[in-house]
């Protein structure tokens, strides 16, 4: 599988990375492996731009060390994660650092024992955080490897094997980062810039690149969700979710569709999250119709861990109350 001129290929790749790589990403210049770990968790299913501009720095400003994060209440962690989505990541991160005793394991097997840490994250922490000579395979690297070695139908195990065989053990961290950036900037899913690729001359897919640019259409699931709205002045009744994608977070009280009365409808909106396309319906309810609730003041929302879906619902409710002259304060 290895090209005959492997050393030359490695050098070309590193030269390309030196000139074109995303060296300004803060977690690539971090001396603390915790910063690398945090970035990897935040970047799961999330664009670099969004993490960089909205979440990474505020999170580190509040939780500067593993110990600070481990000692913080989960509600504070959710508050700094609010709007980033995939909230299970935040809970797993919090649980993991509490198990670490202030130091992230360097051993891959031990890292894999931490909640939410899979093969990619464990290898990424060891490669980017500790500089270990281990292969790394994310979506971008997988695409580069498939095309370069002609592994169009390769399974995950084959790609990890290819990553290890192709690894530059003299400069493993920069090698893995260069493959990641190459996939992000040049070896694009639909329109790869082969002329700008340092691997072009030895890439097995370059002459049939069309066969490697066919992407499967994403399938989304439609779901209807129903929530109760109950206000008391500037306060709104909320509850702690006991399951689903918002587990342990504050949400509006969920309702069964069969209990919703058409005349009590406040409004509805659409919301996209992961593989779901949600249609949210909000209904006025009497607090006596609900179970245990938490009364939350509008002024506290900014410091609470509520999802972007819940924030949308609260804005809709506030707008409705203003129109009906029942509320004069913004939530």
Secondary structure, DSSP 8 states (H G I E B T S, - for coil): ---TTHHHHHHHHHHHHHHHS-TT-GGGS-S-HHHHHHHHHHTTTS-HHHIIIIIHHHHHHH--SHHHHHHS-HHHHHHHHTTS--HHHHHHHHHHHHHHTTS--SSHHHHTTSTT--HHHHHHIIIIIT--------HHHHHHHHHHHT-TT--HHHHHHHHHHH--SSSHHHHHHHHHHHHHHTS-SSS--GGG-TTGGG-TTGGGGGGG--------EEEEEEEEE-EETTEEEEEE--SGGGTTSEE--B--GGG--GGGEEEEEEEEETTEEEEEEEEE--GGGSSS-EEEEGGGGGGS---HHHHHHHHHHHHHHHHTTS--S--
